[in-house]
Amino acid sequence: MPHILILEDEPSIAESLIFVLQAESFSTQWESLASKALAYVKEHSVDLIIMDIGLPDMTGFEACKQLRKFSEVPVMFLTARGDELDRVVGLEIGADDYVVKPFSPREVAARVKAILKRVRPIVAKNESLLPSEDPREFVIDLERKTIHYCQQSLQLTRFEFCLLQTLVEQPGRVFSRDQLLNAVGATADAGYDRSIDGHIKTLRAKLRAVNATADPIKTQRGFGYCYQPETH
């Protein structure tokens, strides 16, 4: 039974989420303070967190930043703030989805199930993905959530890890922005598509810092992006 942590300071919203999630056979834990929620995650197994942004003791953004220092549990932001900049910031700091109030609790439950369906097959794998024996290529450790490039570990956000993993696992395949958003757990209709360009730019910079002459992520203008292994 998946266990969902609800971090929400409005009792009526929390209660509606608890009702619909338990009806879908999820177990739930409700906290109204970010500090208590973070402490709870350190002591208990949690499959996903539904996190409000406007909290009494700190913002949801700050809580997510602190969470990502010790956990990669999926996060869905729940907020009355619907600006595109807020949505992009939420994804960049490690959120998996972003739902704007007012919302349908059943829609939230459906999004929770969709995120868990995407995340669980990855977590279940213990093997490393070795695209090439060449030390200049990528090595992805799915258990530890790390990617090595040219035998060096890359410092990646959760969003960047999922994005790079998606590209590297299927060399030569061109992914559209919407396909990449779906692969990393964001909804393509939420206005995030252009944020992919920024993440690709950041990934390229991190790869160039390791190997200044390589350019493994290619842009296919009008279509999207792909990983193109070097030919030797």
N, C-alpha and C positions, 0 to 999 in steps of 0.2 A: 504494500500500500504506500504510494508516494506521500511524503510528508511535506506540507506547504507551510511556510512561515509567513504570516501576514503582519506587516509593519505599517500600521495605520492608526492615527490618533482620533479619528471620528468613529465612535462606537456603532452608529447606524450602518456605515459603509462596511466596517469590519464584520458585523453580524450578517449582512447580506452575502458577503463573500464566503464566510464560514458555512452558511446554509447551503449555497449552491455547490461549493467544493466538496462538502461532506456528502451531498446527494450524488456526486460523481465518484464516490468511494475514495476520496483523498482524506488523509488525516491532517489536522490543522493546529497551528499554534499562533495565538494573537499576542503581539506586543505593541504598545503605543509609543515607546521610546526607542530610539536607535541604539542607545548604549546597551539596553537590555537585550535587544535583538542580536547585536553583535556578540554579546556574551553567550546567548543561547546557541548561536551557530558554532561557537568554540566547544560547546559541551554536548551537542546533539547532532545527529545526522539529519540534514535538511536537503530535500531534492530541488526546491525552488523557493525564492523569496518574492512576494508581492510587496513592493516598497513605495510608500507615499513619498513625495518630495518635500512637502511642507510639514515638517515634524517639529515638536516642541524643543528638543535639545540640540538638533543639528539638521542640516538639509539632507535629503535623500542622496544628493550628489556626494556630499562628504561621507555619508555612511557607506555608500558604495565604494568609494576610494579606500576607506579603511578595511572594508570587507575583502577587497581584492588583494590586500597584503597577505592574507592567510587562507583565502578560499576562492574557488572558481565556481561556486554554486550559481546556477542561473538566476538572473534578477529581472523582474518585470516592474518598471516604474509605473506608478499610478498617481496621476496629478491633474490639477485643474489648469496647469500651464500647458498651452498647446503650441507655443511658438516653435518654428522649425529649428532655431538655434538651440533651444532647450532639448529638443529631441536628438539633435546631433551630438550635443555635449553628453547626454545620457548614454548614447551608444559608445562614444569614444572612451568613457571611463569604465566601460565594462558591462553595461546593461544588455539584455537580450531582446527586450521588447519595451514598448512605451504606449500606455493606454491613457487617453485623456478623458477626464470627467466632463459631463455625466457619461456613464458607460452602462452597458448591460452586464450584470454579473455572469450570465451564461456565456457571453462573448469572452469574458476574462477566463472562465473555465476552459473554453475551447482553445484559447491561446496558450494556456498553461499546458494542456495536453499536447499541443503542437510543438511547444518548446521541448518538453520532456521526450517526445518521440524523436526529435532531432538529436538531442544531447545523449541520450542513453546508449545508442549503438556505438558512439565514439568512446564513452567511458568504459564500455564492456570489453573493448579490445585492450590486450596487454602487450601486443607485439609492436615493434617499431616498423615504420614504413621506410624502406630503403629503395628509393627510386633508382639509385645508381651506386655502383661500387666506387665510382670516381670521387675522391675526397673533396672535389670542388662542388659537388652537388649537395642536395638537401638530405637530411636525416630527420625524420619526424618521429618523436616518441609520444605516442598517444596516451600512455599511462601517466607520464610525468608532465604532459602538456608542454613539451619543449621542442624547438626546432633548431638544428645545427646547420650551418651553412659554411662551407669551406672549413669544416671541423671546428667552427666557433659557434657558441650558443648565442642565439639572437634574443634580445630583450624585447618581448612583444606583449601588447595588451591582449586580452581575450579576443577582442574583435579582430585584431591583426593576425593572431594565431589561426583562427577559424578561416579567415580570408586566404591566408597563404596556404594552409592545408588543402583547402578546396582546389586551388589552382594547381598545386604540385601533384596532387593525387591523380590528376587527369592531364598529363602533358599534351600540349597541342590543342586541347579543347578551348574554344572561345566561349567565355561566359559573359552574358549581358549583365548590366548593373543589377537588374531585378533578380536574376538568377543568383548572383553573389550575395545579395541581401537575404534572400531566402536561405541560402546555405549557411549564413552566419546567425540565422535566427531572428532577423528583422523582417517586418512585413513590407512588401514592395509598394504597398499603397499608402504608406505613412509619410511620404515626402522625404525619404532619406537617400534617394538614388544618387544624388550628386555628392553625398558624403563619401561614397565609394572612391571617387576620384582622389579625395584628400587622403584616404587610407592607403591607396596605391602609391601616392607620392611619398608618404612616410615610409612605407615598406621599401620602396626603391632606394631611399636615402639610407636606410639601415643596411641594405644589401651592399650598396656602394661603399659603405664604411668598412665592410669586411673585404670586398673584392671590387676595387675601383674600376676594373676593366669589363666587368660582367654586366649584362642587362637581361636577366632571365624572364622578367615580366614584360610582355609585349602588349602594346596597344593596337587593337584592330579597329581603326576609325569607323564609326558608325555602327559597330557591333559590341565591343567590350574589351575584355582583357584575357590573356592566356599565359600559361607558363611554357616557355620554349627552352628545353635543355640545350646546353651548348653542344655543338658537334666538334668532335676531336679527331 
